[in-house]
Amino acid sequence: MAKFGCSKCEETSVQGKAYIDSDTGLFCVTLEEKYDKPDNLNVLVPFVCTTCGTTTWKTICPENEKKN
């Protein structure tokens, strides 16, 4: 859900990669448009609005991504 007043979430959201930082143990997200994902598993991917910071989680299916 977009923060109040942000109308650019659909346009400015960037795909990210979620990971656990090995030094701190914190759950982190880096903004990366393309990266290797498992071939036979659905992947939960964060999409972050670069205007307001709202994060939306979407499932990426390997079969659908290969078609694009």
C-alpha positions in Angstrom: 0.0 0.0 0.0 1.4 3.4 -1.0 2.1 6.0 1.6 -0.4 8.9 1.6 0.5 11.5 -1.0 2.7 9.2 -3.2 1.3 8.7 -6.6 4.4 7.2 -8.2 4.7 3.8 -6.6 3.6 2.0 -9.8 6.0 4.0 -11.9 9.1 4.1 -9.7 9.2 0.8 -8.0 12.4 -1.2 -8.5 12.9 -4.9 -8.0 15.0 -5.9 -5.0 16.8 -8.8 -3.6 16.2 -9.8 0.1 18.9 -11.4 2.2 20.1 -11.9 5.8 23.3 -9.9 6.5 25.9 -12.4 7.7 27.6 -9.8 10.0 24.6 -8.3 11.7 21.9 -11.0 11.2 19.5 -8.2 9.9 17.0 -8.8 7.1 18.1 -6.5 4.3 17.0 -5.6 0.7 19.2 -4.4 -2.1 17.8 -2.8 -5.3 18.7 -5.0 -8.2 16.8 -5.3 -11.4 18.1 -8.6 -12.6 19.8 -11.4 -10.6 19.9 -15.2 -10.8 16.9 -16.9 -9.2 16.3 -20.7 -8.7 15.0 -22.3 -11.9 12.4 -24.5 -10.4 11.1 -22.4 -7.4 8.8 -19.5 -7.1 10.6 -16.6 -5.5 9.1 -13.9 -3.2 10.6 -10.6 -4.4 10.4 -7.1 -2.9 9.5 -4.1 -5.1 10.5 -0.8 -3.5 9.2 2.6 -4.5 12.2 4.9 -4.9 10.0 7.9 -4.2 8.4 7.0 -0.8 10.1 3.7 0.2 6.9 1.6 0.2 7.7 -2.1 -0.3 5.4 -4.5 -2.1 6.1 -8.2 -2.2 5.3 -10.3 -5.3 5.9 -13.9 -6.2 8.0 -14.4 -9.3 7.4 -17.6 -11.2 10.4 -18.9 -13.2 8.2 -20.0 -16.1 6.7 -16.6 -16.5 10.0 -14.7 -16.3 11.6 -16.9 -19.0 8.8 -16.0 -21.4 9.6 -12.2 -21.1 
